[in-house]
């Protein structure tokens, strides 16, 4: 079995928000919202 490297694990888990033991979905949604508003909103004007 191939190990996942650090870079893939970091971004794939939403900056490690998927590993928070409580409310991981909430923090994952917050991370995704921040990425959306910072990246996509600034370049789609």
C-alpha positions as CSV (number, residue, x, y, z in Angstrom):
1,X,0.0,0.0,0.0
2,X,1.3,3.4,-0.9
3,X,1.7,6.0,1.8
4,X,0.2,9.5,1.3
5,X,2.8,12.2,1.4
6,X,2.5,15.2,3.7
7,X,1.5,17.6,1.0
8,X,-1.4,15.5,-0.2
9,X,-2.6,14.8,3.3
10,X,-2.4,18.4,4.3
11,X,-4.6,19.7,1.4
12,X,-6.8,16.6,1.1
13,X,-7.9,16.9,4.7
14,X,-8.7,20.6,4.4
15,X,-5.5,21.9,6.1
16,X,-5.9,19.1,8.7
17,X,-9.4,20.2,9.7
18,X,-10.6,16.7,9.0
19,X,-8.5,15.4,11.9
20,X,-10.1,17.7,14.6
21,X,-11.9,15.3,17.0
22,X,-15.0,17.5,17.4
23,X,-17.0,19.2,14.7
24,X,-14.6,18.3,11.9
25,X,-17.2,18.9,9.3
26,X,-17.9,22.4,10.5
27,X,-14.2,23.3,10.5
28,X,-13.8,21.7,7.0
29,X,-16.7,23.8,5.7
30,X,-15.1,26.9,7.3
31,X,-11.8,26.1,5.6
32,X,-13.5,25.6,2.2
33,X,-15.5,28.8,2.6
34,X,-12.3,30.8,3.3
35,X,-10.6,29.3,0.3
36,X,-13.6,30.1,-1.9
37,X,-13.9,33.7,-0.8
38,X,-10.1,34.4,-0.9
39,X,-9.3,32.7,-4.3
40,X,-12.4,32.5,-6.4
41,X,-14.2,35.7,-5.5
42,X,-11.0,37.8,-6.1
43,X,-10.5,36.4,-9.6
44,X,-14.0,36.3,-10.9
45,X,-14.8,40.0,-10.9
